[in-house]
Amino acid sequence: MFSDKPAPDLPATAPEWRMSDAGPLPESNRRRRTWLWVLLGILGACLLVCIGLLVWGNTIGEGTISNLATRAASEATAKAGP
């Protein structure tokens, strides 16, 4: 009743119509971009650390930053001499 190839004049809406086999699918040659994700991850981590230190330095760590700056200025003045 059904043949492997439908008649050429058979409309696509007919129940007997079947699509022919297109053969095996081609291999996907999509390359993985692992190096890109690693680079973006490192940059994102650096950005988060910088933002975190900026927020910490302007809120809770303000006294610590001030003390470090004062100590550095005192040591630089002592090294420079009178």
N, C-alpha and C positions, 0 to 999 in steps of 0.2 A: 504494500500500500504506500509506504513512504520510501522515497529514494534518498540517497545521500545528498543529491543536489536538487534544489527546488527548480521548478520550471521558471524560465526567465520572465514569463508574463504573469507570474503569480504575484498578487499585491502583498505588501508587507503586513497588511492587516489580516490576511487569511490565516486560519488556524494551522494549515499545513506548512506555512512558511517557516523556515529555519535558517539561522545565520550560518554561513560556512565557517569552518575552523580556520582561524588566522595563524595557527601554528604556535610554537612556544613563545612566551613573552621574552622580550630582550632583557639581558642582564642590566641591572641598575648600576651605573658607573658613578653614582653620587659619592663624592669623597667626603670623608669625615673631617670636620674642622676642629679637632680636639685642641690643637695649639691655639686656636682663636678663643675657645672657651677658657682655657687656662690663662691666657693673657688678660681676657676680660675679668676673670675672677680675681687675679692679682691686682689689677687696677681698681676694681670695686672694693677690695679689702683695704687698699691704701687710702682710698677716698673715705671709707667709713672710719678708719683710724684717725685721719686728719680732722674730720668733722667731729668725732668724739672728743679728741683732745681740745679742739677749739671750744666746744660747749663746756667741757670740764674746766678749762682755763678761765672761762668767763663767769663761771658759777661757783662751784664748790672749791676748785683748786686755785682761786684767785690769790689767796694768802700764800700758798706754796710758790706760785709763779713770782709773786712779789719778793718773797724771801730769796729765791734763786737769783733773781735779777740784782738784788741788793748785794748779795754775796759776790756775784761775778764782778759788779762794779767796784766793790771794795778791793778785791784781789787785783783787778786791773790797775787801780790807783796805787796800790802798794808796790806793784812791779814797776810802775812808771817812775816812782821815786818823787822826791820833792821838786 
